Amino acid sequence: MFYAPLLTLAVLAAPAAEKAKPATNTKDPVCKMTVDAKSTTVAVRGQEYRVCSKHCAAALQKDPDKYLEKDGSLKGAKK
């Protein structure tokens, strides 16, 4: 049909998703457990965060305002 070429053009013209900034945190935002470069990462608001488990990843994605300041820093972290 006529719509298929238009859909293809729309997909090709769409901008690529912006890559999240790499994680730099050493504490899990949810449980405050120490994490390292081998830990799982999860992207929230264009920033990756290291987390200790799938549970903490899900909690952070579900309610980032509970664990992160507006600037993306961890709540309760010394500045």
mmCIF file of the N, C-alpha and C atoms, coordinates in Angstrom:
data_MODEL
# 
_entry.id   MODEL 
# 
loop_
_atom_site.group_PDB 
_atom_site.id 
_atom_site.type_symbol 
_atom_site.label_atom_id 
_atom_site.label_alt_id 
_atom_site.label_comp_id 
_atom_site.label_asym_id 
_atom_site.label_entity_id 
_atom_site.label_seq_id 
_atom_site.pdbx_PDB_ins_code 
_atom_site.Cartn_x 
_atom_site.Cartn_y 
_atom_site.Cartn_z 
_atom_site.occupancy 
_atom_site.B_iso_or_equiv 
_atom_site.pdbx_formal_charge 
_atom_site.auth_seq_id 
_atom_site.auth_comp_id 
_atom_site.auth_asym_id 
_atom_site.auth_atom_id 
_atom_site.pdbx_PDB_model_num 
ATOM 1   N N  . MET A 1 1  ? 0.820  -1.188 0.000  1.00 0.00 ? 1  MET A N  1 
ATOM 2   C CA . MET A 1 1  ? 0.000  0.000  0.000  1.00 0.00 ? 1  MET A CA 1 
ATOM 3   C C  . MET A 1 1  ? 0.863  1.251  0.000  1.00 0.00 ? 1  MET A C  1 
ATOM 4   N N  . PHE A 1 2  ? 0.214  2.341  -0.006 1.00 0.00 ? 2  PHE A N  1 
ATOM 5   C CA . PHE A 1 2  ? 0.858  3.647  -0.044 1.00 0.00 ? 2  PHE A CA 1 
ATOM 6   C C  . PHE A 1 2  ? 1.503  4.017  1.285  1.00 0.00 ? 2  PHE A C  1 
ATOM 7   N N  . TYR A 1 3  ? 0.980  3.514  2.388  1.00 0.00 ? 3  TYR A N  1 
ATOM 8   C CA . TYR A 1 3  ? 1.445  3.923  3.720  1.00 0.00 ? 3  TYR A CA 1 
ATOM 9   C C  . TYR A 1 3  ? 2.809  3.345  4.091  1.00 0.00 ? 3  TYR A C  1 
ATOM 10  N N  . ALA A 1 4  ? 3.144  2.187  3.606  1.00 0.00 ? 4  ALA A N  1 
ATOM 11  C CA . ALA A 1 4  ? 4.407  1.532  3.968  1.00 0.00 ? 4  ALA A CA 1 
ATOM 12  C C  . ALA A 1 4  ? 5.623  2.400  3.655  1.00 0.00 ? 4  ALA A C  1 
ATOM 13  N N  . PRO A 1 5  ? 5.732  2.979  2.447  1.00 0.00 ? 5  PRO A N  1 
ATOM 14  C CA . PRO A 1 5  ? 6.899  3.832  2.185  1.00 0.00 ? 5  PRO A CA 1 
ATOM 15  C C  . PRO A 1 5  ? 6.945  5.063  3.092  1.00 0.00 ? 5  PRO A C  1 
ATOM 16  N N  . LEU A 1 6  ? 5.800  5.625  3.404  1.00 0.00 ? 6  LEU A N  1 
ATOM 17  C CA . LEU A 1 6  ? 5.769  6.790  4.289  1.00 0.00 ? 6  LEU A CA 1 
ATOM 18  C C  . LEU A 1 6  ? 6.220  6.418  5.699  1.00 0.00 ? 6  LEU A C  1 
ATOM 19  N N  . LEU A 1 7  ? 5.780  5.277  6.168  1.00 0.00 ? 7  LEU A N  1 
ATOM 20  C CA . LEU A 1 7  ? 6.186  4.822  7.495  1.00 0.00 ? 7  LEU A CA 1 
ATOM 21  C C  . LEU A 1 7  ? 7.688  4.574  7.533  1.00 0.00 ? 7  LEU A C  1 
ATOM 22  N N  . THR A 1 8  ? 8.208  3.977  6.499  1.00 0.00 ? 8  THR A N  1 
ATOM 23  C CA . THR A 1 8  ? 9.652  3.720  6.417  1.00 0.00 ? 8  THR A CA 1 
ATOM 24  C C  . THR A 1 8  ? 10.418 5.032  6.452  1.00 0.00 ? 8  THR A C  1 
ATOM 25  N N  . LEU A 1 9  ? 9.969  6.028  5.697  1.00 0.00 ? 9  LEU A N  1 
ATOM 26  C CA . LEU A 1 9  ? 10.629 7.333  5.690  1.00 0.00 ? 9  LEU A CA 1 
ATOM 27  C C  . LEU A 1 9  ? 10.558 7.997  7.059  1.00 0.00 ? 9  LEU A C  1 
ATOM 28  N N  . ALA A 1 10 ? 9.441  7.879  7.734  1.00 0.00 ? 10 ALA A N  1 
ATOM 29  C CA . ALA A 1 10 ? 9.288  8.473  9.064  1.00 0.00 ? 10 ALA A CA 1 
ATOM 30  C C  . ALA A 1 10 ? 10.249 7.841  10.059 1.00 0.00 ? 10 ALA A C  1 
ATOM 31  N N  . VAL A 1 11 ? 10.405 6.540  9.995  1.00 0.00 ? 11 VAL A N  1 
ATOM 32  C CA . VAL A 1 11 ? 11.317 5.839  10.900 1.00 0.00 ? 11 VAL A CA 1 
ATOM 33  C C  . VAL A 1 11 ? 12.754 6.244  10.608 1.00 0.00 ? 11 VAL A C  1 
ATOM 34  N N  . LEU A 1 12 ? 13.114 6.317  9.337  1.00 0.00 ? 12 LEU A N  1 
ATOM 35  C CA . LEU A 1 12 ? 14.479 6.689  8.963  1.00 0.00 ? 12 LEU A CA 1 
ATOM 36  C C  . LEU A 1 12 ? 14.790 8.134  9.306  1.00 0.00 ? 12 LEU A C  1 
ATOM 37  N N  . ALA A 1 13 ? 13.802 9.003  9.258  1.00 0.00 ? 13 ALA A N  1 
ATOM 38  C CA . ALA A 1 13 ? 14.011 10.419 9.534  1.00 0.00 ? 13 ALA A CA 1 
ATOM 39  C C  . ALA A 1 13 ? 14.013 10.725 11.036 1.00 0.00 ? 13 ALA A C  1 
ATOM 40  N N  . ALA A 1 14 ? 13.511 9.811  11.840 1.00 0.00 ? 14 ALA A N  1 
ATOM 41  C CA . ALA A 1 14 ? 13.459 10.045 13.294 1.00 0.00 ? 14 ALA A CA 1 
ATOM 42  C C  . ALA A 1 14 ? 14.879 10.118 13.845 1.00 0.00 ? 14 ALA A C  1 
ATOM 43  N N  . PRO A 1 15 ? 15.109 11.045 14.771 1.00 0.00 ? 15 PRO A N  1 
ATOM 44  C CA . PRO A 1 15 ? 16.447 11.148 15.348 1.00 0.00 ? 15 PRO A CA 1 
ATOM 45  C C  . PRO A 1 15 ? 16.777 9.919  16.182 1.00 0.00 ? 15 PRO A C  1 
ATOM 46  N N  . ALA A 1 16 ? 18.042 9.564  16.209 1.00 0.00 ? 16 ALA A N  1 
ATOM 47  C CA . ALA A 1 16 ? 18.479 8.419  17.014 1.00 0.00 ? 16 ALA A CA 1 
ATOM 48  C C  . ALA A 1 16 ? 18.324 8.762  18.486 1.00 0.00 ? 16 ALA A C  1 
ATOM 49  N N  . ALA A 1 17 ? 18.006 7.757  19.268 1.00 0.00 ? 17 ALA A N  1 
ATOM 50  C CA . ALA A 1 17 ? 17.860 7.973  20.705 1.00 0.00 ? 17 ALA A CA 1 
ATOM 51  C C  . ALA A 1 17 ? 19.206 8.407  21.273 1.00 0.00 ? 17 ALA A C  1 
ATOM 52  N N  . GLU A 1 18 ? 19.154 9.396  22.137 1.00 0.00 ? 18 GLU A N  1 
ATOM 53  C CA . GLU A 1 18 ? 20.380 9.905  22.748 1.00 0.00 ? 18 GLU A CA 1 
ATOM 54  C C  . GLU A 1 18 ? 20.910 8.893  23.743 1.00 0.00 ? 18 GLU A C  1 
ATOM 55  N N  . LYS A 1 19 ? 22.199 8.648  23.700 1.00 0.00 ? 19 LYS A N  1 
ATOM 56  C CA . LYS A 1 19 ? 22.826 7.685  24.600 1.00 0.00 ? 19 LYS A CA 1 
ATOM 57  C C  . LYS A 1 19 ? 22.939 8.303  25.986 1.00 0.00 ? 19 LYS A C  1 
ATOM 58  N N  . ALA A 1 20 ? 22.619 7.510  26.998 1.00 0.00 ? 20 ALA A N  1 
ATOM 59  C CA . ALA A 1 20 ? 22.688 7.976  28.379 1.00 0.00 ? 20 ALA A CA 1 
ATOM 60  C C  . ALA A 1 20 ? 24.144 8.202  28.783 1.00 0.00 ? 20 ALA A C  1 
ATOM 61  N N  . LYS A 1 21 ? 24.360 9.171  29.660 1.00 0.00 ? 21 LYS A N  1 
ATOM 62  C CA . LYS A 1 21 ? 25.699 9.436  30.185 1.00 0.00 ? 21 LYS A CA 1 
ATOM 63  C C  . LYS A 1 21 ? 26.126 8.256  31.047 1.00 0.00 ? 21 LYS A C  1 
ATOM 64  N N  . PRO A 1 22 ? 27.393 7.887  30.994 1.00 0.00 ? 22 PRO A N  1 
ATOM 65  C CA . PRO A 1 22 ? 27.874 6.724  31.762 1.00 0.00 ? 22 PRO A CA 1 
ATOM 66  C C  . PRO A 1 22 ? 27.729 6.912  33.275 1.00 0.00 ? 22 PRO A C  1 
ATOM 67  N N  . ALA A 1 23 ? 27.526 5.808  33.955 1.00 0.00 ? 23 ALA A N  1 
ATOM 68  C CA . ALA A 1 23 ? 27.383 5.821  35.417 1.00 0.00 ? 23 ALA A CA 1 
ATOM 69  C C  . ALA A 1 23 ? 28.706 6.164  36.082 1.00 0.00 ? 23 ALA A C  1 
ATOM 70  N N  . THR A 1 24 ? 28.623 6.937  37.166 1.00 0.00 ? 24 THR A N  1 
ATOM 71  C CA . THR A 1 24 ? 29.809 7.272  37.955 1.00 0.00 ? 24 THR A CA 1 
ATOM 72  C C  . THR A 1 24 ? 29.589 7.001  39.441 1.00 0.00 ? 24 THR A C  1 
ATOM 73  N N  . ASN A 1 25 ? 28.369 6.614  39.816 1.00 0.00 ? 25 ASN A N  1 
ATOM 74  C CA . ASN A 1 25 ? 28.058 6.432  41.233 1.00 0.00 ? 25 ASN A CA 1 
ATOM 75  C C  . ASN A 1 25 ? 28.742 5.199  41.821 1.00 0.00 ? 25 ASN A C  1 
ATOM 76  N N  . THR A 1 26 ? 29.100 5.288  43.104 1.00 0.00 ? 26 THR A N  1 
ATOM 77  C CA . THR A 1 26 ? 29.709 4.164  43.820 1.00 0.00 ? 26 THR A CA 1 
ATOM 78  C C  . THR A 1 26 ? 28.775 3.603  44.883 1.00 0.00 ? 26 THR A C  1 
ATOM 79  N N  . LYS A 1 27 ? 27.600 4.229  45.041 1.00 0.00 ? 27 LYS A N  1 
ATOM 80  C CA . LYS A 1 27 ? 26.562 3.744  45.966 1.00 0.00 ? 27 LYS A CA 1 
ATOM 81  C C  . LYS A 1 27 ? 25.285 3.539  45.183 1.00 0.00 ? 27 LYS A C  1 
ATOM 82  N N  . ASP A 1 28 ? 24.596 2.440  45.456 1.00 0.00 ? 28 ASP A N  1 
ATOM 83  C CA . ASP A 1 28 ? 23.295 2.181  44.838 1.00 0.00 ? 28 ASP A CA 1 
ATOM 84  C C  . ASP A 1 28 ? 22.342 3.281  45.319 1.00 0.00 ? 28 ASP A C  1 
ATOM 85  N N  . PRO A 1 29 ? 21.641 3.986  44.422 1.00 0.00 ? 29 PRO A N  1 
ATOM 86  C CA . PRO A 1 29 ? 20.735 5.059  44.822 1.00 0.00 ? 29 PRO A CA 1 
ATOM 87  C C  . PRO A 1 29 ? 19.593 4.584  45.722 1.00 0.00 ? 29 PRO A C  1 
ATOM 88  N N  . VAL A 1 30 ? 19.204 3.329  45.600 1.00 0.00 ? 30 VAL A N  1 
ATOM 89  C CA . VAL A 1 30 ? 18.049 2.814  46.332 1.00 0.00 ? 30 VAL A CA 1 
ATOM 90  C C  . VAL A 1 30 ? 18.437 2.322  47.721 1.00 0.00 ? 30 VAL A C  1 
ATOM 91  N N  . CYS A 1 31 ? 19.372 1.376  47.797 1.00 0.00 ? 31 CYS A N  1 
ATOM 92  C CA . CYS A 1 31 ? 19.698 0.743  49.087 1.00 0.00 ? 31 CYS A CA 1 
ATOM 93  C C  . CYS A 1 31 ? 21.014 1.229  49.688 1.00 0.00 ? 31 CYS A C  1 
ATOM 94  N N  . LYS A 1 32 ? 21.747 2.060  48.946 1.00 0.00 ? 32 LYS A N  1 
ATOM 95  C CA . LYS A 1 32 ? 23.022 2.643  49.395 1.00 0.00 ? 32 LYS A CA 1 
ATOM 96  C C  . LYS A 1 32 ? 24.158 1.625  49.503 1.00 0.00 ? 32 LYS A C  1 
ATOM 97  N N  . MET A 1 33 ? 23.976 0.438  48.950 1.00 0.00 ? 33 MET A N  1 
ATOM 98  C CA . MET A 1 33 ? 25.029 -0.573 48.936 1.00 0.00 ? 33 MET A CA 1 
ATOM 99  C C  . MET A 1 33 ? 26.145 -0.113 47.997 1.00 0.00 ? 33 MET A C  1 
ATOM 100 N N  . THR A 1 34 ? 27.380 -0.472 48.282 1.00 0.00 ? 34 THR A N  1 
ATOM 101 C CA . THR A 1 34 ? 28.499 -0.128 47.422 1.00 0.00 ? 34 THR A CA 1 
ATOM 102 C C  . THR A 1 34 ? 28.394 -0.888 46.099 1.00 0.00 ? 34 THR A C  1 
ATOM 103 N N  . VAL A 1 35 ? 28.598 -0.172 45.000 1.00 0.00 ? 35 VAL A N  1 
ATOM 104 C CA . VAL A 1 35 ? 28.574 -0.761 43.664 1.00 0.00 ? 35 VAL A CA 1 
ATOM 105 C C  . VAL A 1 35 ? 29.881 -0.406 42.961 1.00 0.00 ? 35 VAL A C  1 
ATOM 106 N N  . ASP A 1 36 ? 30.198 -1.145 41.899 1.00 0.00 ? 36 ASP A N  1 
ATOM 107 C CA . ASP A 1 36 ? 31.424 -0.870 41.157 1.00 0.00 ? 36 ASP A CA 1 
ATOM 108 C C  . ASP A 1 36 ? 31.163 -0.956 39.657 1.00 0.00 ? 36 ASP A C  1 
ATOM 109 N N  . ALA A 1 37 ? 32.223 -0.864 38.875 1.00 0.00 ? 37 ALA A N  1 
ATOM 110 C CA . ALA A 1 37 ? 32.100 -0.836 37.417 1.00 0.00 ? 37 ALA A CA 1 
ATOM 111 C C  . ALA A 1 37 ? 31.480 -2.107 36.848 1.00 0.00 ? 37 ALA A C  1 
ATOM 112 N N  . LYS A 1 38 ? 31.510 -3.215 37.582 1.00 0.00 ? 38 LYS A N  1 
ATOM 113 C CA . LYS A 1 38 ? 30.926 -4.474 37.114 1.00 0.00 ? 38 LYS A CA 1 
ATOM 114 C C  . LYS A 1 38 ? 29.433 -4.582 37.441 1.00 0.00 ? 38 LYS A C  1 
ATOM 115 N N  . SER A 1 39 ? 28.920 -3.650 38.214 1.00 0.00 ? 39 SER A N  1 
ATOM 116 C CA . SER A 1 39 ? 27.513 -3.699 38.625 1.00 0.00 ? 39 SER A CA 1 
ATOM 117 C C  . SER A 1 39 ? 26.579 -3.421 37.447 1.00 0.00 ? 39 SER A C  1 
ATOM 118 N N  . THR A 1 40 ? 25.359 -3.881 37.589 1.00 0.00 ? 40 THR A N  1 
ATOM 119 C CA . THR A 1 40 ? 24.306 -3.624 36.607 1.00 0.00 ? 40 THR A CA 1 
ATOM 120 C C  . THR A 1 40 ? 24.055 -2.124 36.528 1.00 0.00 ? 40 THR A C  1 
ATOM 121 N N  . THR A 1 41 ? 23.761 -1.622 35.325 1.00 0.00 ? 41 THR A N  1 
ATOM 122 C CA . THR A 1 41 ? 23.409 -0.214 35.183 1.00 0.00 ? 41 THR A CA 1 
ATOM 123 C C  . THR A 1 41 ? 21.983 -0.087 34.669 1.00 0.00 ? 41 THR A C  1 
ATOM 124 N N  . VAL A 1 42 ? 21.368 1.025  35.026 1.00 0.00 ? 42 VAL A N  1 
ATOM 125 C CA . VAL A 1 42 ? 20.028 1.338  34.564 1.00 0.00 ? 42 VAL A CA 1 
ATOM 126 C C  . VAL A 1 42 ? 20.014 2.816  34.172 1.00 0.00 ? 42 VAL A C  1 
ATOM 127 N N  . ALA A 1 43 ? 19.365 3.137  33.053 1.00 0.00 ? 43 ALA A N  1 
ATOM 128 C CA . ALA A 1 43 ? 19.297 4.515  32.571 1.00 0.00 ? 43 ALA A CA 1 
ATOM 129 C C  . ALA A 1 43 ? 18.020 5.181  33.078 1.00 0.00 ? 43 ALA A C  1 
ATOM 130 N N  . VAL A 1 44 ? 18.199 6.352  33.673 1.00 0.00 ? 44 VAL A N  1 
ATOM 131 C CA . VAL A 1 44 ? 17.082 7.159  34.170 1.00 0.00 ? 44 VAL A CA 1 
ATOM 132 C C  . VAL A 1 44 ? 17.370 8.608  33.800 1.00 0.00 ? 44 VAL A C  1 
ATOM 133 N N  . ARG A 1 45 ? 16.456 9.245  33.081 1.00 0.00 ? 45 ARG A N  1 
ATOM 134 C CA . ARG A 1 45 ? 16.580 10.651 32.688 1.00 0.00 ? 45 ARG A CA 1 
ATOM 135 C C  . ARG A 1 45 ? 17.887 10.956 31.961 1.00 0.00 ? 45 ARG A C  1 
ATOM 136 N N  . GLY A 1 46 ? 18.318 10.062 31.089 1.00 0.00 ? 46 GLY A N  1 
ATOM 137 C CA . GLY A 1 46 ? 19.511 10.309 30.304 1.00 0.00 ? 46 GLY A CA 1 
ATOM 138 C C  . GLY A 1 46 ? 20.824 10.088 31.034 1.00 0.00 ? 46 GLY A C  1 
ATOM 139 N N  . GLN A 1 47 ? 20.767 9.464  32.196 1.00 0.00 ? 47 GLN A N  1 
ATOM 140 C CA . GLN A 1 47 ? 21.965 9.175  32.987 1.00 0.00 ? 47 GLN A CA 1 
ATOM 141 C C  . GLN A 1 47 ? 21.907 7.719  33.416 1.00 0.00 ? 47 GLN A C  1 
ATOM 142 N N  . GLU A 1 48 ? 23.029 7.023  33.323 1.00 0.00 ? 48 GLU A N  1 
ATOM 143 C CA . GLU A 1 48 ? 23.088 5.655  33.836 1.00 0.00 ? 48 GLU A CA 1 
ATOM 144 C C  . GLU A 1 48 ? 23.473 5.688  35.312 1.00 0.00 ? 48 GLU A C  1 
ATOM 145 N N  . TYR A 1 49 ? 22.929 4.747  36.063 1.00 0.00 ? 49 TYR A N  1 
ATOM 146 C CA . TYR A 1 49 ? 23.260 4.580  37.479 1.00 0.00 ? 49 TYR A CA 1 
ATOM 147 C C  . TYR A 1 49 ? 23.579 3.113  37.714 1.00 0.00 ? 49 TYR A C  1 
ATOM 148 N N  . ARG A 1 50 ? 24.595 2.853  38.520 1.00 0.00 ? 50 ARG A N  1 
ATOM 149 C CA . ARG A 1 50 ? 24.916 1.479  38.898 1.00 0.00 ? 50 ARG A CA 1 
ATOM 150 C C  . ARG A 1 50 ? 24.003 1.087  40.049 1.00 0.00 ? 50 ARG A C  1 
ATOM 151 N N  . VAL A 1 51 ? 23.502 -0.145 39.995 1.00 0.00 ? 51 VAL A N  1 
ATOM 152 C CA . VAL A 1 51 ? 22.633 -0.676 41.040 1.00 0.00 ? 51 VAL A CA 1 
ATOM 153 C C  . VAL A 1 51 ? 23.102 -2.080 41.410 1.00 0.00 ? 51 VAL A C  1 
ATOM 154 N N  . CYS A 1 52 ? 22.693 -2.532 42.597 1.00 0.00 ? 52 CYS A N  1 
ATOM 155 C CA . CYS A 1 52 ? 23.166 -3.837 43.064 1.00 0.00 ? 52 CYS A CA 1 
ATOM 156 C C  . CYS A 1 52 ? 22.308 -4.999 42.578 1.00 0.00 ? 52 CYS A C  1 
ATOM 157 N N  . SER A 1 53 ? 21.056 -4.724 42.168 1.00 0.00 ? 53 SER A N  1 
ATOM 158 C CA . SER A 1 53 ? 20.152 -5.822 41.805 1.00 0.00 ? 53 SER A CA 1 
ATOM 159 C C  . SER A 1 53 ? 19.049 -5.347 40.862 1.00 0.00 ? 53 SER A C  1 
ATOM 160 N N  . LYS A 1 54 ? 18.330 -6.313 40.319 1.00 0.00 ? 54 LYS A N  1 
ATOM 161 C CA . LYS A 1 54 ? 17.168 -6.002 39.474 1.00 0.00 ? 54 LYS A CA 1 
ATOM 162 C C  . LYS A 1 54 ? 16.092 -5.297 40.286 1.00 0.00 ? 54 LYS A C  1 
ATOM 163 N N  . HIS A 1 55 ? 15.970 -5.672 41.567 1.00 0.00 ? 55 HIS A N  1 
ATOM 164 C CA . HIS A 1 55 ? 14.970 -5.044 42.441 1.00 0.00 ? 55 HIS A CA 1 
ATOM 165 C C  . HIS A 1 55 ? 15.251 -3.540 42.561 1.00 0.00 ? 55 HIS A C  1 
ATOM 166 N N  . CYS A 1 56 ? 16.503 -3.192 42.827 1.00 0.00 ? 56 CYS A N  1 
ATOM 167 C CA . CYS A 1 56 ? 16.853 -1.775 42.963 1.00 0.00 ? 56 CYS A CA 1 
ATOM 168 C C  . CYS A 1 56 ? 16.711 -1.045 41.625 1.00 0.00 ? 56 CYS A C  1 
ATOM 169 N N  . ALA A 1 57 ? 17.034 -1.707 40.524 1.00 0.00 ? 57 ALA A N  1 
ATOM 170 C CA . ALA A 1 57 ? 16.872 -1.105 39.197 1.00 0.00 ? 57 ALA A CA 1 
ATOM 171 C C  . ALA A 1 57 ? 15.403 -0.772 38.954 1.00 0.00 ? 57 ALA A C  1 
ATOM 172 N N  . ALA A 1 58 ? 14.515 -1.702 39.268 1.00 0.00 ? 58 ALA A N  1 
ATOM 173 C CA . ALA A 1 58 ? 13.078 -1.488 39.063 1.00 0.00 ? 58 ALA A CA 1 
ATOM 174 C C  . ALA A 1 58 ? 12.562 -0.366 39.958 1.00 0.00 ? 58 ALA A C  1 
ATOM 175 N N  . ALA A 1 59 ? 13.020 -0.331 41.206 1.00 0.00 ? 59 ALA A N  1 
ATOM 176 C CA . ALA A 1 59 ? 12.584 0.712  42.139 1.00 0.00 ? 59 ALA A CA 1 
ATOM 177 C C  . ALA A 1 59 ? 13.034 2.088  41.658 1.00 0.00 ? 59 ALA A C  1 
ATOM 178 N N  . LEU A 1 60 ? 14.265 2.189  41.179 1.00 0.00 ? 60 LEU A N  1 
ATOM 179 C CA . LEU A 1 60 ? 14.790 3.467  40.695 1.00 0.00 ? 60 LEU A CA 1 
ATOM 180 C C  . LEU A 1 60 ? 14.027 3.933  39.463 1.00 0.00 ? 60 LEU A C  1 
ATOM 181 N N  . GLN A 1 61 ? 13.738 3.035  38.540 1.00 0.00 ? 61 GLN A N  1 
ATOM 182 C CA . GLN A 1 61 ? 12.995 3.402  37.337 1.00 0.00 ? 61 GLN A CA 1 
ATOM 183 C C  . GLN A 1 61 ? 11.554 3.776  37.659 1.00 0.00 ? 61 GLN A C  1 
ATOM 184 N N  . LYS A 1 62 ? 10.968 3.122  38.629 1.00 0.00 ? 62 LYS A N  1 
ATOM 185 C CA . LYS A 1 62 ? 9.566  3.376  38.980 1.00 0.00 ? 62 LYS A CA 1 
ATOM 186 C C  . LYS A 1 62 ? 9.388  4.743  39.630 1.00 0.00 ? 62 LYS A C  1 
ATOM 187 N N  . ASP A 1 63 ? 10.311 5.127  40.522 1.00 0.00 ? 63 ASP A N  1 
ATOM 188 C CA . ASP A 1 63 ? 10.156 6.375  41.266 1.00 0.00 ? 63 ASP A CA 1 
ATOM 189 C C  . ASP A 1 63 ? 11.504 7.073  41.451 1.00 0.00 ? 63 ASP A C  1 
ATOM 190 N N  . PRO A 1 64 ? 12.079 7.607  40.354 1.00 0.00 ? 64 PRO A N  1 
ATOM 191 C CA . PRO A 1 64 ? 13.403 8.222  40.453 1.00 0.00 ? 64 PRO A CA 1 
ATOM 192 C C  . PRO A 1 64 ? 13.450 9.412  41.415 1.00 0.00 ? 64 PRO A C  1 
ATOM 193 N N  . ASP A 1 65 ? 12.343 10.162 41.559 1.00 0.00 ? 65 ASP A N  1 
ATOM 194 C CA . ASP A 1 65 ? 12.341 11.317 42.457 1.00 0.00 ? 65 ASP A CA 1 
ATOM 195 C C  . ASP A 1 65 ? 12.551 10.927 43.922 1.00 0.00 ? 65 ASP A C  1 
ATOM 196 N N  . LYS A 1 66 ? 12.252 9.706  44.260 1.00 0.00 ? 66 LYS A N  1 
ATOM 197 C CA . LYS A 1 66 ? 12.431 9.226  45.632 1.00 0.00 ? 66 LYS A CA 1 
ATOM 198 C C  . LYS A 1 66 ? 13.918 9.040  45.953 1.00 0.00 ? 66 LYS A C  1 
ATOM 199 N N  . TYR A 1 67 ? 14.729 8.761  44.922 1.00 0.00 ? 67 TYR A N  1 
ATOM 200 C CA . TYR A 1 67 ? 16.132 8.412  45.136 1.00 0.00 ? 67 TYR A CA 1 
ATOM 201 C C  . TYR A 1 67 ? 17.128 9.421  44.569 1.00 0.00 ? 67 TYR A C  1 
ATOM 202 N N  . LEU A 1 68 ? 16.670 10.286 43.661 1.00 0.00 ? 68 LEU A N  1 
ATOM 203 C CA . LEU A 1 68 ? 17.568 11.221 42.983 1.00 0.00 ? 68 LEU A CA 1 
ATOM 204 C C  . LEU A 1 68 ? 17.123 12.663 43.185 1.00 0.00 ? 68 LEU A C  1 
ATOM 205 N N  . GLU A 1 69 ? 18.124 13.550 43.317 1.00 0.00 ? 69 GLU A N  1 
ATOM 206 C CA . GLU A 1 69 ? 17.856 14.993 43.359 1.00 0.00 ? 69 GLU A CA 1 
ATOM 207 C C  . GLU A 1 69 ? 17.511 15.447 41.939 1.00 0.00 ? 69 GLU A C  1 
ATOM 208 N N  . LYS A 1 70 ? 17.020 16.649 41.805 1.00 0.00 ? 70 LYS A N  1 
ATOM 209 C CA . LYS A 1 70 ? 16.654 17.174 40.477 1.00 0.00 ? 70 LYS A CA 1 
ATOM 210 C C  . LYS A 1 70 ? 17.857 17.237 39.538 1.00 0.00 ? 70 LYS A C  1 
ATOM 211 N N  . ASP A 1 71 ? 19.073 17.437 40.090 1.00 0.00 ? 71 ASP A N  1 
ATOM 212 C CA . ASP A 1 71 ? 20.266 17.499 39.252 1.00 0.00 ? 71 ASP A CA 1 
ATOM 213 C C  . ASP A 1 71 ? 20.834 16.127 38.906 1.00 0.00 ? 71 ASP A C  1 
ATOM 214 N N  . GLY A 1 72 ? 20.193 15.050 39.389 1.00 0.00 ? 72 GLY A N  1 
ATOM 215 C CA . GLY A 1 72 ? 20.630 13.691 39.092 1.00 0.00 ? 72 GLY A CA 1 
ATOM 216 C C  . GLY A 1 72 ? 21.533 13.084 40.141 1.00 0.00 ? 72 GLY A C  1 
ATOM 217 N N  . SER A 1 73 ? 21.962 13.896 41.115 1.00 0.00 ? 73 SER A N  1 
ATOM 218 C CA . SER A 1 73 ? 22.798 13.342 42.185 1.00 0.00 ? 73 SER A CA 1 
ATOM 219 C C  . SER A 1 73 ? 21.934 12.480 43.120 1.00 0.00 ? 73 SER A C  1 
ATOM 220 N N  . LEU A 1 74 ? 22.595 11.613 43.871 1.00 0.00 ? 74 LEU A N  1 
ATOM 221 C CA . LEU A 1 74 ? 21.887 10.729 44.778 1.00 0.00 ? 74 LEU A CA 1 
ATOM 222 C C  . LEU A 1 74 ? 21.382 11.498 45.985 1.00 0.00 ? 74 LEU A C  1 
ATOM 223 N N  . LYS A 1 75 ? 20.151 11.243 46.384 1.00 0.00 ? 75 LYS A N  1 
ATOM 224 C CA . LYS A 1 75 ? 19.622 11.892 47.582 1.00 0.00 ? 75 LYS A CA 1 
ATOM 225 C C  . LYS A 1 75 ? 20.421 11.454 48.790 1.00 0.00 ? 75 LYS A C  1 
ATOM 226 N N  . GLY A 1 76 ? 20.739 12.405 49.625 1.00 0.00 ? 76 GLY A N  1 
ATOM 227 C CA . GLY A 1 76 ? 21.492 12.113 50.836 1.00 0.00 ? 76 GLY A CA 1 
ATOM 228 C C  . GLY A 1 76 ? 22.989 12.059 50.639 1.00 0.00 ? 76 GLY A C  1 
ATOM 229 N N  . ALA A 1 77 ? 23.456 12.228 49.387 1.00 0.00 ? 77 ALA A N  1 
ATOM 230 C CA . ALA A 1 77 ? 24.897 12.197 49.127 1.00 0.00 ? 77 ALA A CA 1 
ATOM 231 C C  . ALA A 1 77 ? 25.520 13.520 49.562 1.00 0.00 ? 77 ALA A C  1 
ATOM 232 N N  . LYS A 1 78 ? 26.699 13.443 50.142 1.00 0.00 ? 78 LYS A N  1 
ATOM 233 C CA . LYS A 1 78 ? 27.406 14.662 50.537 1.00 0.00 ? 78 LYS A CA 1 
ATOM 234 C C  . LYS A 1 78 ? 27.852 15.399 49.292 1.00 0.00 ? 78 LYS A C  1 
ATOM 235 N N  . LYS A 1 79 ? 27.675 16.712 49.315 1.00 0.00 ? 79 LYS A N  1 
ATOM 236 C CA . LYS A 1 79 ? 28.061 17.533 48.153 1.00 0.00 ? 79 LYS A CA 1 
ATOM 237 C C  . LYS A 1 79 ? 29.277 18.360 48.469 1.00 0.00 ? 79 LYS A C  1 
# 
